[in-house]
Amino acid sequence: MFPDINFSGLELTSGGFNYATKFQEGKFPQHLIDFSPRPLVDTESFKRINFFQGSATQMPFKDNSFDLIYSSLALEQMKRFQIQVLREIHRVGSGVISLFEPFADFNSSFYRKAYIFTESMFNASLSDLKKIGFHNIFVDTNCVQKSYRGDYNVLFTV
């Protein structure tokens, strides 16, 4: 839908990286075209996504490389590295960051805390973001998954 925007993706594993780049060799799937809520402007633009293989703890990008960073449930499995990854996101971002992740502030019930603890899942808080240097934090509590997972979309600027 946005053919003039340069998109990048970061994948840790060689298998995932190879799959993503191999996918770009084919045709955009019709079921995804049909799923789009708006007509797609350019069904070949996905071939121009720049994929990188690397770790979220040491991103292969220069400081302030991206105007927008978006993550949807990618950090939830990175409990051991969550602060380091958030610092890297802060380093490479130069504008808006949107994280759709299970922040601790919104997973306060006993059952959610127990689940996050036993599964060793992401549990950073909004105060962690502020300590790293993020500001203008906006929390959107109208998320579909919030009823059973406590996920919220957190927008902030670098």
N, C-alpha and C positions, 0 to 999 in steps of 0.2 A: 504493500500500500504506500510505501515511501521510497520510491526508487532513487531519489536524489541524496538519501542519507547513507553514509558509510557505516555498516554494521560490522562488529567484530565479536568473536566468540572464543572463549577459553575453555579448553578441555584437558583434564589431567592425564587421562589414559591414552595410549597410542591407539587402542581399539576404538575408543570413542572418537578420537580425532580422525582416524582413517574412515570410520563410518560417515562422519559429517562431510568430509571432503568427497568421498565416493558418491554420497547422496547428491552433491552438486553437479555431478556428471550427467544425471538423469533429467527427467522431466518433472516439473512440479506436480505432485499428485492431485488428481481431479477431486478427490474427496476433501482435500484441504482448500481447494478453490471454492468448492460448494459450501464449505463450512464458514468461509469468510462472511462477516456481516455486511461488508461493502464490496463492490466490484474491485478486483485487483487491477492496478494500473499496469504492472509489468510482472508477468509470471516467470520471468527469467532473472529477476533481481536477486533471488536467493543464491544464485551462482556467484554473486559479487561479495558475499559475506567473507570476511577475512577470518579464518579459523587459526588459532594458535594452540599448540600443545604446551602446557606448562602448569605450574602449581599456583593456586590462588594465594599461597603464602609468599611467593616471590614472582609476581606477575612480570612477564617480559615486555613491559611497556614503560615509556618515559613518564615522568611526573606530569600531571595535568593533561593526560592524553585524551580524555573522553569528556564530552559535554553532558552525556547521560549514561549512567550505569544502572542496569536493571537486573535484579536477581529475584527469582521466584523459587523458593524452597530448595535452593542450591546450597545454602549455608547450614541447613539444619543438621547435616551429617558431619559438620566440621567442629564439633565441640572442642576438641583438643587444640584447635588452631584459630578459634573464632576471633579473638582479639587481634592476632597477627593478620588474619584475612581482612578484618575491618580496617586495620591500619593501611593495608595495601590498597583497598578500595578508596580510602581517603586520599592516598598518595596519587593514584592514577586519575582520579576524578577531578574535573575542573568546574563542574556545574551541579546538576541535579543527580541525586542518587535515589533510587526507589528499591526498597527491600521488602519483599513479601515473605517474611520469615516469622517463626514462632518466638518472638521476644518474651523474655521472662515477665515483664510487666503485665502481660495479658494472659499468662498461663499460671494464675495464682491458686487455682483450686488444688486440693490435696491430690486428686487423681492425675491432673495434668503434671504437677510437679513430680509425682512418683514416676509417671511414664517417662518424662524427660530425663530424670535421674537414672532410671534403670536402663534406658536405651542410650544414655550418654549423648543426648542431643543438644543442639544449640540452645543456649540459655542467656545470651547477652541481654543487657537491659538498655533502656534509653540513656541512662546515666553513663554507661560505657561509651556510647556514641559521643556524648558531650565531652568526656575525658579525652577521647581521641582527637577531637577538634571539629566535629560536625556541628552545624548550627541550623537555625530555622527549621527545626524538626516539626513535621506535620504527621499526625497519625490518623489514618482512615479506618474507622471501626465498622464500616459497611462491607465486610468481606464475607463471601459465601462460606468459606470453611470455618469461620470463627465459632460456629455453634458446637463443633466437636473437637477442634484443634487449637483454638485460640490464636490463629494466625492473624496478623494485621499488616496492612501495608504502611510502611513508614517511609515518608519522603523527607529528604533533607538536602541541604546544600553544603558544599565544601567551603 
